[in-house]
């Protein structure tokens, strides 16, 4: 299970709010306190001499948070094999191809296309005009699992080694 902290985007600190009981500014922790979050009121048994809180310590950083994750279907038109991949909006098609190689070690020998147009592998899906229509589907109350964007792989030349 992934735990997401209520963070502000500007400075990577935890969200704060005005406590309705005390009218004091406090960290917003709807699921309860965690390490380095001060208690509700003044206390003599809480040590605050730990320096920088753990959520600002780069040693505990495990990656970057994507702006938007989305699912795509990668379909090999020669074999009709299909794989679904969850991709980040910031990922280029070259990065997606690297992850797809586990399913087809010759994927570099294919032309990647969407709606008949060859895709630039150094660009992201949105830069290649492959729209993310999740918000439209949600607005129309359609199941997004039934309308996953398809990327078609057309065999072009086998110059790679598997």
WOCOR-V894263 format. One record per pair of residues at least 6 apart in sequence whose C-alpha atoms are under 6 Angstrom apart, sorted by the first residue. I is the first residue (numbers start at 1). J is the second residue. D is the distance in whole Angstrom. If there is no record, write none. Layout:
I_J_D, I_J_D
This chain:
6_14_6, 6_15_6, 7_13_6, 7_14_4, 7_15_5, 8_15_6, 15_27_6, 15_28_5, 16_26_5, 16_27_4, 16_28_5, 17_25_5, 17_26_6, 17_28_6, 18_24_5, 18_25_4, 36_53_6, 66_88_6, 68_89_6, 69_87_6, 69_88_5, 70_86_5, 70_87_5, 71_85_6, 71_86_4, 72_84_6, 72_85_5, 72_148_6, 72_149_5, 72_150_6, 73_83_6, 73_84_4, 73_150_5, 74_82_6, 74_83_5, 74_150_6, 74_151_5, 75_81_6, 75_82_4, 75_152_5, 75_153_6, 76_153_5, 77_153_6, 77_154_6, 91_124_6, 92_122_6, 92_123_5, 92_124_4, 93_121_5, 93_124_6, 94_121_5, 94_122_6, 105_162_5, 109_156_6, 109_157_5, 109_158_5, 110_153_6, 110_154_5, 110_155_4, 110_156_5, 111_153_6, 111_154_5, 112_118_6, 112_119_6, 112_152_6, 112_153_5, 113_119_5, 113_151_6, 113_152_5, 114_151_5
